[in-house]
Structure formats: structure tokens, C-alpha cells
Amino acid sequence: MHPSRDIIGTYGDYLEGIKIALCVTGSVAAYKAVDLARQLMRYGAEVIPFMSYAATKIISPELLHWATANKPIVELTGAIEHVIYGGESENKVDLILIYPSTANTLAKIANGIADTSVTTLALTALGSGIPIIIVPAMHLPLYKGPTTQENIERLRSMGIDVLEPTIEEGKAKIPQIDYVVDYVLTKIAKSRGIFKNKKALILGGPTIEYIDPVRIITNLSSGRTGLYLAKVFRWMGGEAKLICGPGSIEIPNYISHINVYTTNEMYKTTMEELKNEEYDYVFISAAPADYKPVKQVNEKLSTKKVKRLKLELVETEKISDMVKDVSPNSYLVIFKAEYNVPEKELIERAYQKLRDANADLVVANDVSGRERGFRSAKNEVYIIDKEKNVVHIPLSSKEYIARRLLEIVAEKTIKN
């Protein structure tokens, strides 16, 4: 086995059994294709590289050979590689990903010109129904030009996905690798994912309560768990919307989300969503502030005038307790955070919260550990159901925990 294959599936089996033709053309962004190939492999994909001749002037085919463990196809031979991988053969790929694509390659595919291994593969794939994703990168005037825009619209009319570039520094730069990987994972999952045709509403991050216009009460929740739940739910075939408070991580634009700040805003937004849409699942992984000042001062308090500040706090809305009243058919998963309590007590408190909210599952964790909980990329959790069955997930990445939690939810709700 080629040594580069040892990374396949290290991030999960979302793309297990999936073959992707990664087609690289003569853009300066070609060097990024190496990292993209490796990321796709980590999620389980077999990557078959194709390169235009122009691409070989920017990066060596040997680099992609190392990255993917498959020799890049630059010139088509009597083996008719475009038919093997893009035709109706048993070895055909599941997806064509052209990353990066030049304006030249866009134009050729849009107008049926097959004069490189990449364009010939793409046109063959169009005839056999293989999905195609094109990720363009070029100077901004070239991208904005009427001919390029017409070609993009023509490609989309053929059923090809053309991803929008990132407009920066006068250039139409290629989107971030994480976005492209997420797009691929979601597209593949739409046809075979376990949560196909299912919708989830996910709450994540902290909320804030104002003392005055610049001072707040909040907590250290980062919002990572909510983000990973939204991502992984999509990778498993579903549609997710995230209601997120102001955490310490950025929510990518490609994740459907609504930003809120206060607990009342999160509560009202959640209730409105549940009244207007039918959600199969609701995940309350957020950490709303439990208390707010009885009175908010409308101007910034002066420390010269106010030497001692006395706050009277009142309880905020308990969002988890109200979900079932508005959306009784939603499968409700709530979270319970404690600080420095014994395992048995942690489980008991979480189970009581499950009963109070009439929830279906509760995820309990102790945030007192340095390497877990708030602001950490890892956590240790206990998942408890209505029958008080407990699944313990030891210290793991929050992405893994999201995946494992969703697998448990699927086992309990999806009929084979």
C-alpha cells in the first residue's frame, strides 16, 4: 500500500467508497489542490487526479502522485482514461471536482471543447450523469467579464455546480478548502445520508445580558458544539439551521444561521422558527445566560461616579422547557453543564433536566476540566435517554462527539 493512503478515513467515513476525480488546471491556486486532496482522503475518499498541461507548469504531477497515491492523468492514452473514470463503466468516479478552474477551462466545458484531460473528462461525465463541481479562480475583471459570466450561467444550466469565489485584493480567489470539503460532503450526503429529508434546528454559543450599553454578563461557551452539530448533520444528509449567540468562533457563511445576542432574542427566534417551520430535531447545545439584571442602565456607568455597583438579577427564559409546548413532535436533545461534580451526581442532575423539559436525550458534561468544555476543542460527555440508559464518550474532539451523538439519535429515530 502506498504510504500516503494511511490518512484515508482518519476524520471519518463520510466519503467511504466514494471516488473523486480532482481536476487541476493552470491557475496559481493549483498548489492548494494538494491540501484539498489530502482533506478529502481524510474523510474517506479515493482521489484520482487529472491535470491540464498548463497545471503541470505550476505544480509537478509527482506532488499530486504523492498526495493521492494515484498517478495524475495529464495526457489521455489508448487506455481511454476519460471513459474509465467519466463514462458508464464500473470504475467511474462518483464526482468530478475541478479545483482550481481557469476561465479558459470554464469556457471550454461550457462550449463543448475537449482538448485537455480535464475538459474531456468533464464533457464525458456530463453524458453519463456524474455530478460536477467547478471552483474558479482568476483575476476579478476576468471573472466579472460578460463572457465568463455567460459561461458560468451556461454551466449551471447544464446542472454543473459552480462555486462562488472569494473576492479579495482585486482577485476572484478560490474559496477556502474547508468550504469546498464541506460542499462535497454535503452534496454526497444528500443522496445517501441517513438524515436525508430531515431538518434540524440547533442552538449554539452563549448569550449576553447587558448591565449597561458596554458591560455584560455572559459565560465562556465557544459555540463549537453547535457548529459541529450543524456541519455533521448536513454531512449525514440533513438540512440544519443554527441559532447562535456571540461565541469565540466564526460561523461560516455557508452554514444557515441566525445571529442573536441576549437570551430573550434566542428564545424569541427559537419559538418563531418552531412555529413557522417543522423541524424533526431540535438540539439545544447553547449556553444561554441564566440571569439578567432586573434593570439595564441606558448609558455607560462612570466608575468615577459609581464606586460600588450592586446588581439585582432575575432568571431568564428556560428555552429547553418550552420547545415541546410549541413543537411536540420534534425530537429534543438538550445539554446540561455542571462544574466539578461527581459522575453520579452529574448524571442525576442531567436526567432531572431531561424530565423537566420532556426531552428525549440529554448530554451532560463537567466543564471544570482544563482540556474540556467551554473554549476547548474537546469534551467528555454522558448521553442519557428517557430510560436512563447512559452512553459515555471519553475525552474526544467536539466534532467526533457531534458525530457520535447524531449516530445515537439516528439509531433511535430512523427506521431502516
Secondary structure in CASP SS format (residue, H / E / C, confidence):
PFRMAT SS
TARGET T0000
AUTHOR 0000-0000-0000
METHOD secondary structure of the structure
MODEL  1
M C 1.00
H C 1.00
P H 1.00
S H 1.00
R H 1.00
D H 1.00
I H 1.00
I C 1.00
G C 1.00
T C 1.00
Y C 1.00
G C 1.00
D C 1.00
Y C 1.00
L C 1.00
E C 1.00
G C 1.00
I C 1.00
K E 1.00
I E 1.00
A E 1.00
L E 1.00
C E 1.00
V E 1.00
T C 1.00
G C 1.00
S C 1.00
V H 1.00
A H 1.00
A H 1.00
Y H 1.00
K H 1.00
A H 1.00
V H 1.00
D H 1.00
L H 1.00
A H 1.00
R H 1.00
Q H 1.00
L H 1.00
M H 1.00
R H 1.00
Y C 1.00
G C 1.00
A C 1.00
E E 1.00
V E 1.00
I E 1.00
P E 1.00
F E 1.00
M E 1.00
S C 1.00
Y C 1.00
A H 1.00
A H 1.00
T H 1.00
K H 1.00
I C 1.00
I C 1.00
S C 1.00
P H 1.00
E H 1.00
L H 1.00
L H 1.00
H H 1.00
W H 1.00
A H 1.00
T H 1.00
A C 1.00
N C 1.00
K C 1.00
P C 1.00
I E 1.00
V C 1.00
E C 1.00
L C 1.00
T C 1.00
G C 1.00
A C 1.00
I C 1.00
E H 1.00
H H 1.00
V H 1.00
I H 1.00
Y H 1.00
G H 1.00
G C 1.00
E C 1.00
S C 1.00
E C 1.00
N C 1.00
K C 1.00
V C 1.00
D C 1.00
L E 1.00
I E 1.00
L E 1.00
I E 1.00
Y E 1.00
P E 1.00
S E 1.00
T C 1.00
A H 1.00
N H 1.00
T H 1.00
L H 1.00
A H 1.00
K H 1.00
I H 1.00
A H 1.00
N C 1.00
G C 1.00
I C 1.00
A C 1.00
D C 1.00
T C 1.00
S H 1.00
V H 1.00
T H 1.00
T H 1.00
L H 1.00
A H 1.00
L H 1.00
T H 1.00
A H 1.00
L H 1.00
G H 1.00
S H 1.00
G C 1.00
I C 1.00
P C 1.00
I E 1.00
I E 1.00
I E 1.00
V E 1.00
P E 1.00
A C 1.00
M E 1.00
H E 1.00
L H 1.00
P H 1.00
L H 1.00
Y H 1.00
K H 1.00
G C 1.00
P H 1.00
T H 1.00
T H 1.00
Q H 1.00
E H 1.00
N H 1.00
I H 1.00
E H 1.00
R H 1.00
L H 1.00
R H 1.00
S H 1.00
M C 1.00
G C 1.00
I C 1.00
D E 1.00
V E 1.00
L C 1.00
E C 1.00
P C 1.00
T E 1.00
I E 1.00
E E 1.00
E C 1.00
G C 1.00
K E 1.00
A E 1.00
K E 1.00
I C 1.00
P C 1.00
Q C 1.00
I H 1.00
D H 1.00
Y H 1.00
V H 1.00
V H 1.00
D H 1.00
Y H 1.00
V H 1.00
L H 1.00
T H 1.00
K H 1.00
I H 1.00
A H 1.00
K H 1.00
S H 1.00
R H 1.00
G C 1.00
I C 1.00
F C 1.00
K C 1.00
N C 1.00
K C 1.00
K E 1.00
A E 1.00
L E 1.00
I E 1.00
L E 1.00
G E 1.00
G C 1.00
P E 1.00
T C 1.00
I C 1.00
E E 1.00
Y E 1.00
I E 1.00
D E 1.00
P C 1.00
V C 1.00
R E 1.00
I E 1.00
I E 1.00
T C 1.00
N C 1.00
L C 1.00
S C 1.00
S C 1.00
G C 1.00
R H 1.00
T H 1.00
G H 1.00
L H 1.00
Y H 1.00
L H 1.00
A H 1.00
K H 1.00
V H 1.00
F H 1.00
R H 1.00
W H 1.00
M C 1.00
G C 1.00
G C 1.00
E E 1.00
A E 1.00
K E 1.00
L E 1.00
I E 1.00
C E 1.00
G C 1.00
P C 1.00
G C 1.00
S C 1.00
I C 1.00
E C 1.00
I C 1.00
P C 1.00
N C 1.00
Y C 1.00
I C 1.00
S C 1.00
H E 1.00
I E 1.00
N E 1.00
V C 1.00
Y C 1.00
T C 1.00
T H 1.00
N H 1.00
E H 1.00
M H 1.00
Y H 1.00
K H 1.00
T H 1.00
T H 1.00
M H 1.00
E H 1.00
E H 1.00
L H 1.00
K H 1.00
N H 1.00
E C 1.00
E C 1.00
Y C 1.00
D C 1.00
Y E 1.00
V E 1.00
F E 1.00
I E 1.00
S C 1.00
A C 1.00
A E 1.00
P C 1.00
A C 1.00
D C 1.00
Y E 1.00
K E 1.00
P E 1.00
V C 1.00
K C 1.00
Q C 1.00
V C 1.00
N C 1.00
E C 1.00
K C 1.00
L C 1.00
S C 1.00
T C 1.00
K C 1.00
K C 1.00
V C 1.00
K C 1.00
R C 1.00
L C 1.00
K C 1.00
L C 1.00
E C 1.00
L E 1.00
V E 1.00
E E 1.00
T C 1.00
E C 1.00
K C 1.00
I H 1.00
S H 1.00
D H 1.00
M C 1.00
V H 1.00
K H 1.00
D H 1.00
V H 1.00
S C 1.00
P C 1.00
N C 1.00
S C 1.00
Y E 1.00
L E 1.00
V E 1.00
I E 1.00
F E 1.00
K E 1.00
A E 1.00
E E 1.00
Y C 1.00
N C 1.00
V C 1.00
P C 1.00
E H 1.00
K H 1.00
E H 1.00
L H 1.00
I H 1.00
E H 1.00
R H 1.00
A H 1.00
Y H 1.00
Q H 1.00
K H 1.00
L H 1.00
R H 1.00
D H 1.00
A H 1.00
N C 1.00
A C 1.00
D C 1.00
L E 1.00
V E 1.00
V E 1.00
A E 1.00
N E 1.00
D E 1.00
V C 1.00
S C 1.00
G C 1.00
R C 1.00
E C 1.00
R C 1.00
G C 1.00
F C 1.00
R C 1.00
S C 1.00
A C 1.00
K E 1.00
N E 1.00
E E 1.00
V E 1.00
Y E 1.00
I E 1.00
I E 1.00
D E 1.00
K C 1.00
E C 1.00
K C 1.00
N C 1.00
V E 1.00
V E 1.00
H E 1.00
I E 1.00
P E 1.00
L E 1.00
S E 1.00
S E 1.00
K H 1.00
E H 1.00
Y H 1.00
I H 1.00
A H 1.00
R H 1.00
R H 1.00
L H 1.00
L H 1.00
E H 1.00
I H 1.00
V H 1.00
A H 1.00
E H 1.00
K H 1.00
T H 1.00
I C 1.00
K C 1.00
N C 1.00
END
